[in-house]
């Protein structure tokens, strides 16, 4: 069930309304442009025509893994589709769900929950990426890689997300954790974590915990579980 509109404020906001109206799991909504796109931590997400901006709906079922781990499902699906279109590009996932290319962000994912529904919003820089941001960003075009149209990208992403969602449900979180780690920056990568309380902690990437939390190995050898925060490669 794939839908598309020319312009909207936010596909996530629209999908939250559709969830409340009883739309089923598996619905996708894509917009050519967003006037009020947003990312994690309330950041604006610039939305020029030519990139992918879309959201899908998941209805939680008894026995599902924790809803927050749908971020792993989305990240693995986006990574898989980007890699299929541009196999020569070294895409890597950064916790929890950013897809990066040599430190520059090419995709972001935002989960929002209402009741038993989770809206998974995904933005992917295909044809353009913003300039002048305080963090590095890129796009397929900026990498001189093949650039699919947003509608073609939507078809492939919907298929990949559905396959990984089925595995998340039927095989459990361990399978998704393994797939995520395989596509992430290597264990031992130096990271800086900006916590919601403003504190900053540095350490080494040590994989994911059983609940999907980031494992950060500190200088004293201890390992801290990170459940929220901004992660930066050092």
C-alpha positions as CSV (number, residue, x, y, z in Angstrom):
1,X,0.0,0.0,0.0
2,X,2.1,2.9,-1.3
3,X,0.7,6.4,-1.4
4,X,2.4,9.6,-2.6
5,X,1.6,13.3,-2.4
6,X,3.2,16.3,-3.9
7,X,3.7,18.3,-0.7
8,X,2.8,18.0,3.0
9,X,4.0,19.3,6.3
10,X,5.4,16.0,7.6
11,X,4.7,12.5,6.4
12,X,5.1,11.3,10.0
13,X,2.4,13.7,11.2
14,X,0.1,12.6,8.4
15,X,0.8,8.9,9.2
16,X,0.1,9.5,12.9
17,X,-3.3,10.8,11.8
18,X,-3.9,7.9,9.5
19,X,-2.9,5.5,12.3
20,X,-5.5,7.1,14.6
21,X,-8.1,6.7,11.7
22,X,-7.5,2.9,11.7
23,X,-5.3,2.5,8.7
24,X,-3.5,-0.9,8.6
25,X,0.1,-1.9,9.0
26,X,2.1,-1.7,5.9
27,X,0.8,1.6,4.6
28,X,3.5,3.9,3.2
29,X,3.2,7.6,2.5
30,X,5.8,9.5,0.5
31,X,6.0,13.2,-0.2
32,X,7.9,15.0,-3.0
33,X,8.4,17.9,-0.5
34,X,7.9,18.5,3.2
35,X,7.4,22.0,4.6
36,X,7.8,20.9,8.3
37,X,10.1,17.8,8.1
38,X,11.8,16.9,11.4
39,X,14.4,14.5,12.6
40,X,15.5,13.2,16.0
41,X,15.8,15.6,19.0
42,X,13.3,17.9,17.2
43,X,15.7,19.0,14.5
44,X,14.5,20.3,11.2
45,X,15.0,18.1,8.2
46,X,15.4,20.1,5.0
47,X,13.2,18.6,2.2
48,X,14.0,19.7,-1.4
49,X,12.4,17.8,-4.3
50,X,14.4,14.9,-5.5
51,X,15.1,13.2,-2.2
52,X,13.1,10.4,-0.4
53,X,10.7,11.5,2.4
54,X,8.4,8.7,3.6
55,X,6.7,7.1,6.5
56,X,5.3,3.7,7.2
57,X,3.0,2.2,9.9
58,X,3.7,-0.7,12.2
59,X,0.9,-2.1,14.4
60,X,2.5,-3.7,17.5
61,X,1.5,-7.3,18.3
62,X,1.8,-9.4,21.5
63,X,5.2,-11.0,21.6
64,X,6.9,-8.3,19.4
65,X,10.4,-7.1,20.5
66,X,10.5,-3.7,22.1
67,X,9.1,-1.0,19.8
68,X,12.2,1.1,20.0
69,X,14.1,-1.6,18.2
70,X,12.2,-0.9,15.1
71,X,14.9,1.6,14.6
72,X,17.3,-1.3,13.8
73,X,14.8,-2.7,11.3
74,X,14.6,0.6,9.5
75,X,18.3,1.3,9.5
76,X,19.1,-2.2,8.1
77,X,16.5,-1.8,5.4
78,X,17.7,1.7,4.3
79,X,21.3,0.4,4.3
80,X,20.4,-2.6,2.2
81,X,18.5,-0.5,-0.4
82,X,21.2,2.2,-0.6
83,X,23.9,-0.5,-1.0
84,X,21.9,-2.1,-3.8
85,X,21.7,1.2,-5.8
86,X,25.3,2.1,-5.0
87,X,27.3,-1.0,-4.2
88,X,30.6,0.8,-4.5
89,X,29.8,3.2,-1.6
90,X,30.9,2.2,1.9
91,X,27.6,2.9,3.8
92,X,27.8,2.4,7.5
93,X,25.1,2.6,10.2
94,X,25.7,4.8,13.3
95,X,23.6,4.2,16.4
96,X,20.8,4.1,16.5
97,X,19.7,4.5,12.9
98,X,21.7,7.0,10.9
99,X,23.2,5.8,7.7
100,X,26.6,7.4,7.1
101,X,29.3,7.5,4.4
102,X,32.8,8.2,5.8
103,X,31.4,10.4,8.6
104,X,28.8,12.2,6.5
105,X,25.1,11.5,7.1
106,X,23.0,10.4,4.1
107,X,19.9,9.2,5.9
108,X,17.9,9.7,9.1
109,X,15.1,7.9,10.8
110,X,12.5,9.0,13.3
111,X,10.1,6.7,15.2
112,X,7.0,8.1,16.8
113,X,4.5,6.0,18.8
114,X,0.8,6.4,19.4
115,X,-1.0,3.6,21.3
116,X,-0.2,0.3,19.6
117,X,1.1,2.0,16.5
118,X,4.6,3.1,15.6
119,X,5.2,5.4,12.7
120,X,8.6,5.0,11.1
121,X,9.7,8.1,9.2
122,X,12.7,7.9,6.8
123,X,14.6,10.6,5.0
124,X,17.2,9.8,2.4
125,X,19.4,12.3,0.5
126,X,19.2,11.0,-3.1
127,X,19.6,14.0,-5.4
128,X,20.5,16.8,-3.0
129,X,22.0,17.4,0.5
130,X,21.9,20.7,2.5
131,X,25.0,22.9,2.7
132,X,26.3,24.9,5.7
133,X,25.2,22.5,8.5
134,X,27.4,22.1,11.6
135,X,27.7,18.3,10.8
136,X,28.8,16.6,7.6
137,X,26.0,15.4,5.2
138,X,26.0,13.9,1.8
139,X,23.8,12.5,-0.9
140,X,24.0,9.8,-3.7
141,X,24.4,12.6,-6.2
142,X,27.2,14.2,-4.1
143,X,28.9,10.8,-4.1
144,X,28.6,10.6,-7.9
145,X,26.6,7.4,-7.4
146,X,23.5,6.3,-9.3
147,X,20.4,8.3,-8.2
148,X,17.1,6.5,-8.3
149,X,13.8,8.5,-8.4
150,X,12.0,8.7,-5.0
151,X,9.1,6.6,-6.2
152,X,11.5,3.8,-7.3
153,X,13.3,4.1,-4.0
154,X,10.0,3.8,-2.1
155,X,9.1,0.5,-3.8
156,X,12.5,-1.1,-2.9
157,X,12.5,0.3,0.6
158,X,9.0,-0.9,1.3
159,X,10.0,-4.4,0.2
160,X,13.2,-4.4,2.3
161,X,11.4,-3.0,5.4
162,X,8.7,-5.6,5.2
163,X,11.2,-8.5,4.9
164,X,13.2,-7.3,7.9
165,X,10.0,-6.6,9.9
166,X,9.0,-10.2,9.4
167,X,12.4,-11.4,10.6
168,X,12.2,-9.1,13.6
169,X,8.9,-10.7,14.5
170,X,9.6,-14.3,13.6
171,X,13.3,-14.7,14.5
172,X,13.7,-12.1,17.3
173,X,15.9,-9.2,18.0
174,X,19.2,-11.2,17.9
175,X,19.0,-11.5,14.1
176,X,18.4,-7.8,13.7
177,X,21.3,-7.0,16.1
178,X,23.6,-9.1,14.1
179,X,22.6,-7.6,10.8
180,X,22.9,-4.1,12.3
181,X,26.4,-4.7,13.7
182,X,27.5,-6.2,10.4
183,X,26.5,-2.9,8.7
184,X,27.8,-0.6,11.4
185,X,31.2,1.0,11.9
186,X,33.7,-1.6,13.3
187,X,33.9,-2.6,16.9
188,X,36.5,-0.4,18.5
189,X,35.5,2.8,16.7
190,X,36.0,5.8,18.9
191,X,32.7,7.6,19.8
192,X,31.5,10.6,21.7
193,X,28.1,10.5,23.3
194,X,26.2,13.7,24.1
195,X,23.6,12.6,26.7
196,X,20.2,14.3,27.1
197,X,21.4,15.8,30.4
198,X,24.3,17.6,28.5
199,X,27.1,15.3,29.7
200,X,29.6,14.0,27.2
201,X,31.2,10.6,27.4
202,X,33.9,9.2,25.1
203,X,34.7,5.5,24.5
204,X,34.9,2.7,22.0
205,X,32.0,1.1,20.2
206,X,31.5,-2.4,21.7
207,X,28.4,-3.6,19.7
208,X,24.8,-3.7,20.9
209,X,23.3,-5.0,24.1
210,X,20.6,-7.6,24.1
211,X,18.0,-4.8,24.1
212,X,19.5,-2.9,21.2
213,X,21.3,-0.3,23.4
214,X,24.7,1.0,22.3
215,X,27.6,-0.6,24.3
216,X,30.3,2.0,25.0
217,X,33.6,0.7,26.4
218,X,35.2,3.3,28.6
219,X,38.9,4.0,29.3
220,X,38.8,2.0,32.5
221,X,37.6,-1.1,30.6
222,X,34.0,-1.0,31.9
223,X,31.1,-1.0,29.5
224,X,28.2,1.5,29.6
225,X,24.8,0.9,28.0
226,X,23.6,4.0,26.1
227,X,19.9,4.2,25.6
228,X,19.6,7.8,24.4
229,X,21.9,10.5,23.1
230,X,23.7,12.0,20.1
231,X,26.5,9.9,18.9
232,X,29.5,11.3,17.1
233,X,32.5,9.5,15.4
234,X,35.8,10.8,16.8
